[in-house]
Amino acid sequence: MNEVLNKCLILMLTIFTGYSIKRFKIYSPETNAGINDLCFSLLFPLTILMSFYQKDMNIVSISFILFTIFLFAINLFYSIFLANILVKENIGMWIVSANAIFRGNFIIMGIPIISSLVGEKGLVLTGIAIGLSQIFYNFASVLFYSKLDNTKISLKK
């Protein structure tokens, strides 16, 4: 349990350091944008891929994948339900609220916490869940934002 708290503390300090750097304008906005691009385009996918390196893939089952997709669908409907309660008049705020409720930052915190709780074996399942989440979340975000200008989504394009 102490190890989980240590990992959470490290994550919180990392987040606070990033916030402080932005707040006190230590780097220019262009540098911040470059660091964000580096993290989201290279480091997070690399972390996910490295979680599979030399791991036992026999623990992955189709039922786990289906259950994960089912949980994402429930999360989607829950976020729509909450957004309908919280925001009623402005469609733009509704979409931003639903998307903010729906998408979490569990990629940043998920891998270290799961590693602490269940060990290296759990990283395989975490990596698969994160990969599925990105597909599911990105598809749902496109659906949310296409509602802004009443764009019809075509999967043929």
C-alpha positions as CSV (number, residue, x, y, z in Angstrom):
1,M,0.0,0.0,0.0
2,N,2.9,2.3,0.8
3,E,4.2,1.8,-2.7
4,V,0.9,2.9,-4.3
5,L,0.9,6.1,-2.2
6,N,4.5,6.8,-3.2
7,K,3.6,6.4,-6.9
8,C,0.6,8.6,-6.5
9,L,2.7,11.2,-4.8
10,I,5.3,11.1,-7.6
11,L,2.5,11.6,-10.1
12,M,1.0,14.5,-8.2
13,L,4.4,16.1,-7.9
14,T,4.9,15.7,-11.7
15,I,1.5,17.3,-12.4
16,F,2.3,20.1,-10.0
17,T,5.7,20.7,-11.6
18,G,4.1,20.9,-15.1
19,Y,1.4,23.3,-13.7
20,S,4.1,25.5,-12.1
21,I,6.1,25.6,-15.3
22,K,3.1,26.8,-17.2
23,R,1.8,29.1,-14.5
24,F,5.1,30.9,-14.1
25,K,5.8,30.9,-17.8
26,I,9.2,29.2,-17.5
27,Y,8.8,28.0,-21.1
28,S,7.3,29.7,-24.0
29,P,3.8,28.6,-25.2
30,E,5.5,27.1,-28.3
31,T,7.8,25.0,-26.1
32,N,4.8,23.9,-24.0
33,A,3.0,22.9,-27.2
34,G,6.0,21.0,-28.3
35,I,6.4,19.1,-25.0
36,N,2.7,18.3,-25.1
37,D,3.0,16.9,-28.6
38,L,6.1,14.9,-27.6
39,C,4.2,13.4,-24.6
40,F,1.0,12.5,-26.4
41,S,2.5,11.5,-29.7
42,L,5.6,9.6,-28.5
43,L,6.0,9.0,-24.8
44,F,2.4,7.7,-23.9
45,P,2.3,5.3,-26.9
46,L,5.8,4.2,-26.1
47,T,4.8,3.5,-22.5
48,I,1.8,1.5,-23.7
49,L,4.0,-0.6,-26.1
50,M,6.7,-1.1,-23.4
51,S,4.0,-2.5,-21.1
52,F,3.7,-5.5,-23.4
53,Y,7.4,-6.1,-23.7
54,Q,8.3,-9.6,-22.5
55,K,4.9,-10.1,-20.9
56,D,2.7,-13.2,-20.8
57,M,-0.1,-12.6,-23.2
58,N,-2.0,-15.7,-22.2
59,I,-3.9,-13.9,-19.6
60,V,-5.8,-11.8,-22.2
61,S,-9.2,-13.2,-23.2
62,I,-12.0,-12.1,-25.4
63,S,-14.2,-11.7,-22.4
64,F,-11.8,-9.2,-20.9
65,I,-11.9,-7.2,-24.1
66,L,-15.7,-7.3,-24.4
67,F,-16.0,-6.4,-20.7
68,T,-13.7,-3.4,-21.2
69,I,-15.7,-2.2,-24.2
70,F,-18.9,-2.7,-22.2
71,L,-17.5,-0.5,-19.3
72,F,-16.5,2.2,-21.8
73,A,-20.1,2.2,-23.2
74,I,-21.5,2.6,-19.7
75,N,-19.1,5.4,-19.1
76,L,-20.3,7.1,-22.3
77,F,-24.0,6.9,-21.4
78,Y,-23.2,8.0,-17.8
79,S,-21.4,11.1,-19.1
80,I,-24.3,11.9,-21.5
81,F,-26.7,11.5,-18.6
82,L,-24.7,13.9,-16.3
83,A,-24.2,16.4,-19.1
84,N,-28.0,16.5,-19.6
85,I,-28.4,17.2,-15.9
86,L,-25.7,19.8,-15.6
87,V,-26.0,21.7,-18.9
88,K,-29.3,22.3,-20.6
89,E,-29.2,25.5,-22.7
90,N,-25.9,25.6,-24.5
91,I,-25.0,22.8,-26.9
92,G,-21.4,23.7,-27.0
93,M,-21.1,23.6,-23.2
94,W,-23.0,20.3,-23.2
95,I,-20.5,18.7,-25.6
96,V,-17.5,20.0,-23.7
97,S,-19.0,18.8,-20.4
98,A,-19.9,15.4,-21.7
99,N,-16.5,14.9,-23.3
100,A,-14.7,16.1,-20.1
101,I,-16.7,13.7,-18.0
102,F,-16.2,10.9,-20.5
103,R,-12.4,11.2,-21.0
104,G,-10.2,10.7,-18.1
105,N,-6.5,10.9,-17.5
106,F,-6.2,7.3,-16.5
107,I,-3.3,6.8,-19.0
108,I,-1.0,9.0,-16.9
109,M,-2.0,7.3,-13.6
110,G,-3.2,3.9,-14.7
111,I,0.1,2.2,-15.5
112,P,2.0,3.1,-12.3
113,I,-0.9,2.4,-10.0
114,I,-1.8,-1.0,-11.6
115,S,1.9,-1.9,-11.5
116,S,2.0,-1.2,-7.8
117,L,-1.3,-2.9,-7.0
118,V,-1.0,-6.2,-9.0
119,G,2.5,-6.2,-10.2
120,E,3.9,-6.5,-13.7
121,K,1.3,-9.0,-14.8
122,G,-1.4,-6.4,-14.6
123,L,0.4,-4.1,-17.1
124,V,-0.6,-6.3,-20.0
125,L,-4.3,-5.9,-19.3
126,T,-3.8,-2.2,-18.5
127,G,-2.1,-1.7,-21.8
128,I,-4.9,-3.4,-23.7
129,A,-7.5,-1.4,-21.8
130,I,-5.7,1.8,-22.6
131,G,-5.4,0.9,-26.3
132,L,-9.1,0.1,-26.5
133,S,-10.0,3.3,-24.6
134,Q,-8.2,5.5,-27.1
135,I,-10.2,4.0,-30.0
136,F,-13.5,4.2,-28.1
137,Y,-12.9,7.7,-26.7
138,N,-11.7,9.2,-30.0
139,F,-14.7,7.8,-31.9
140,A,-17.0,9.1,-29.2
141,S,-15.4,12.5,-29.2
142,V,-15.9,12.8,-33.0
143,L,-19.5,12.0,-32.5
144,F,-19.8,14.6,-29.7
145,Y,-18.2,17.4,-31.7
146,S,-19.9,16.6,-34.9
147,K,-23.2,17.4,-33.1
148,L,-22.0,21.1,-32.9
149,D,-22.5,21.8,-36.6
150,N,-25.0,18.9,-37.2
151,T,-22.4,17.1,-39.4
152,K,-23.5,13.7,-40.5
153,I,-20.7,11.1,-39.8
154,S,-19.9,8.9,-42.7
155,L,-17.6,5.9,-42.2
156,K,-17.1,5.6,-45.9
157,K,-14.8,8.6,-46.2
